[in-house]
Amino acid sequence: MVALAPSPASSSAAALPASAAGARLGLAPPWLRLLDNVHWTAADIGAAWLAWIGVRDAREKGLHAEQLARRWFALAFTSYAIGQLLWDLQILLAWQPFPAPSDPFYMMMAPCCVLGMMGYLRGRVSPSQRLAAVLDTLSLAIAVVAVALEIYLPRRGDMGALALGVMVAYPTLLLAGACVGLMLIALLRVGRSWPVWALTGMLAAHGGLWMEWNALTLRHALSDGAVINATFSACTLLGGLAVTRWRVEGAAGRRIDRFYEGALRMLPLAVVVGVAFAVTLQDSIAQLSPSARLTCDAAAVVVIVLAAMRQTLQLRDRDQLIAAQGLLREREAQLSELNQHLEQRVSERTREAEQRNAELTTALQQLSRARHELVRAERLAGLGSLVEGVTAEISASLSNAHMVATTLPAQLEALGRLQSSSGDTAADARRRSQVTGYLHAFDESHQQLGLSLAQAQHVIAVFQQIAVDQAGEHSRSFDLLACVREMIELTRLAHRHDPVEIIVIGDPGLVLDSYPGSIGQVLNQLIANAVLHGFAASGEGTICVRVWPSGHDAARITVHDDGAGIAAADLEHVFAPFFTTRLAQGGSGLGLTIARNMVEGILGGRIEIASPAGAGTTVTLTLPRRAPRSHG
């Protein structure tokens, strides 16, 4: 197995107890100093290593905002670790100036953390809230400067201004960074998100530790292996660990909102109280020079001015809030008024819609009744043409019968005279010839009378059956070819004056259980449509009706005419209601509509129409052998 190298964080965790144990055991100062440097170096490098792990974790989880913030935090701990390495080099070279090359890298920790937090706040809080955070941070920084000066100035000795400024900058920057962290927590209502609290606490702890470290340095009381040295490493490691999980999670609740709002309002007051404490404290310090007192007083004035600006900003926000609330109340009043008017308008529109709906319903009912009347009138018109043809045929047959019936008495009387007369043999022969002629004529008249009456009886029977089928609309079994021939026979009577030849061909024995009356009406309408439209120009033509099976459960009827055909633009509209090309010339626009409704509704089939250019028109009916029983 391959042994894993220990991480810097684990090395620091091991060095801290060793340093504490060395101080307890009374090791020599050089060894204690060595242990301090070891755990500082391990802790700083370990914290930077943990911070960069946090950056990678945020990138892998797709946390873009957290990744940017953690990157700044990682840069902060990396800078701190570089400063520690430079410190180790200075110790190794026994070269310890102040300020030293390591100091800028140490001090970069707080600004980098501030940049990460402020970048995370951008877009999540308003500009006025960010400005308030900046003012509070400046106030706290100036207050820390005042307190630090009062602590450091009496013991500065011959320390130069630059060295004193660097010494003051350590706690000031770190405590200002902690202030920004507190502002982030308050503005975003952070709940129990321990990494955010831990990083902010680390900055505050580092600020306090550096202030105490510098004070001990000025008093020449700083010792190797002290607790403060180990605390530096522990806080740094805690900060690096916090960065690995740093993610802001807000807490919802009215109590939390009130708590954080109160904290934001009390922060400027707390800073002012701190500055007032610093001003009061300078009276108890006898060694404080007049310039130092003037500096502290100036810092107090600046803090008070910043606090006033912060208060002004709060008042402006409050005025804007009041104005917004007033505008909101005004908008709510307008909205309430609009809602009242809207309810009234909706009620009016509802009544108008109901009235128009009632009118439309009435109009639709009237339209439906008119449509039914038109369909009924169209069907009766087709039946009327059949009645006219049947009437003419019956009238002709009965006229022949009447003529024969009127000539029979005269022929009988003449025959009787011949029988009663007497004479010579030649006259008898002549009479017998006349009697034979009369008997022959009588026989022909009798046959003519029988044929005429039989024709009339046949026409009446067929018409009666068609009338029963069309009126009753009951299904029955019938031979389709025979039924079509009977119907076409009556249709020929309706068009006896038109020079149109109607031919019926097909397969006999094709039995359907359907509605022959509806089939007859459809055929009558198709033939009438062909005569009216197809032969309008030529005046004559041929219509071929063909019957044949279609599979085992259907039959087909085609009606083909060699007329003018249908224009391609009109072909898709022929079944539309009231569509006709001869509106004022006998066309109603309902014929094919009625035919389609009967075929698809009553007969349960389908109707198709084709009209190739120059080839006339073909209408194909595909009918089931057993019609649906939902009708009739």
C-alpha positions, 0 to 999 in steps of 0.5 A: 500500500502507498502511504498518504502524505499528511495534510498541512492541516493535520500537521498543524493540529499535531504541532499545536499540542507539541507547542503547548506541551513544550511550554509546560515542560519548560523547554528553552526559548529557541525550541519554543520559538521553533515550535511556534513557527512550525505550527504557524506555518502548518496552520497557515498553509493548511488553511489556504489548502482547505480554502482552495478545496472549498473553491473546487467544491463550489465549482463542482456543485455549480455554486457560481456566487459561492465560488467567486466568494470562496476564491477571494477567501482562498486568496486571503489565506494564501496571502497570509500563508505567504506572509508566514513563509516570509516570516520563517525566512526572516527568522532563518536569516536572523533579520527582523525589521519592522515593517518587514516584507511579510507584513503586507501579505499578512495584512492582505487577508482582511481586504480579500475577505471583504472583497469576497463578501461585498461581491456576494452582497452585490445584486442581493441588497440595494445600493443604499444598504451597501452604502450603509455597510460601508459607512458602518465599516468606516466608523468601526475602523476609525473607532478601532484606530482611536482605541489602538492609538490610545493603547499603543502611543503611551508605549511607542518609545522611539517607534517611527510613524510608519511602524506605528501605522502598520501596527495599528493597521493589523487590528483595524483591517481585521476588525473592519472585515469582521464588521462587513461579515456582520453586515452580511449576516444581518442584511441576508438574515443568515440563520444557523449557517456556521461557516459564515459565522465562523469566518466572521468570528475568525476575522474578529478574533484575529483582530483582537489577537493582533491588538493584544500581540502588538500591545505585548510587543510594545510592553516587551512582555511577549513570550515564546510558546504563549497561549496567544501564539497557539490561538493564532493557529487555531483561529486560522485553521477554523477560518480555512475549514469555514471557507470549505463550506461557506454558503449563505442560507437565509432564515425566514421568520418575523422574529429574525427580521426584527432582530436583525433590523434592530441590530442594524439600527444599533450598530452605529450607536455602538460605534459611537459609544465605543468612540466615546469610551476611547475619548473618556479613556484618554483622560486616564492616560497620563503619558498621552501626548497632545497630538495623540489626544487631538488625533483621538478627538478627531477620530471621535468627530469623524465617527460621529459625522459618519454616524450622522450620515448613517442616520441620515441615510436611514431617515432617507430610507424611512422617508422612501419607505413611507412614500412607498407605503403611501403610494401603495395605499393609493394604488390599493385604493385605486385598485379597490375602486377599479375592482368595484367598477370591474365587478359592475362592468363584469356584471353588465357584460355578463348580462349583455353576454347572456342576452346575446347568448339567448338571441344567438340560441334563438337564431340558431334554433330558427336556423336549425328549423329552417335548415330542416325545412330546406332539407325536407323541401329538397327531399319532397322536391325529389319525390315530387319529380317522381310523382310527376313521372309516375302520374304521367305514366299512369295517365298514359296507361289509363288513357289507353285503357279508356280508349279501348274501353270506349271502343269495345261497346261499338265493336260488340254492337257491330258484332251483334248486328252481323250475327242477327242479319241473314242473307246469301252465302256470299254475304255470310262469308263476308260477315264471317270475315268481318266477325273474325276481324272484330274478334281479332280487334277485340282480342288486341284491345283486350291485350292492350287493356291488360298491358296498360292496366298491368303497367299502371299496377306495376308503377303504382306498386313500385311507387308505393314501395318507394313511398313506404321506404322513404316515409317509414325509414325502416330497414329491410333485406333486399337485392341491391341490383333489383332495388336500384333498377326499380328506382332508376325506372321511376327516375327515368319517368321523371326525366322522360323529356330529357335526352338522357340515357340511364344504364344500370349494370351490376352483379345480381344477388347482392343482398343488403339489410339497409334502407332502400328508401334512403338509397333511392333518394340518394340515387335520385339526387345524384341523377338529378344533379348530373342532369342539371349540372353535367348536361346543362351545356350539351343537353344530352348524355349518358348516366351509368349506374353500376352495382358490385360487391366491395369485400365481404361486408360492403357494396359499392354503387357508382354513378358516372356521367359523361357530362361537363364535370366539376371544376377543380376549384369547386370539387372540395366545396360540393358537399358544403351546404348551399354551395351551387353553381346554378343558384338562380337556375334551379340549384339549391345547394343542398342536394349533395349535402343531403346525399352525404348526410344520408350516406354517412348518417342513415346508411353508415357508409361513405360517399366520394366524388371524382371529376378528372378533366374531360372525363365527366363525374363519378360518384362512388357510394360504399355501403355496409351490407348491414346498416347501423341500427341506431337509425329508425 
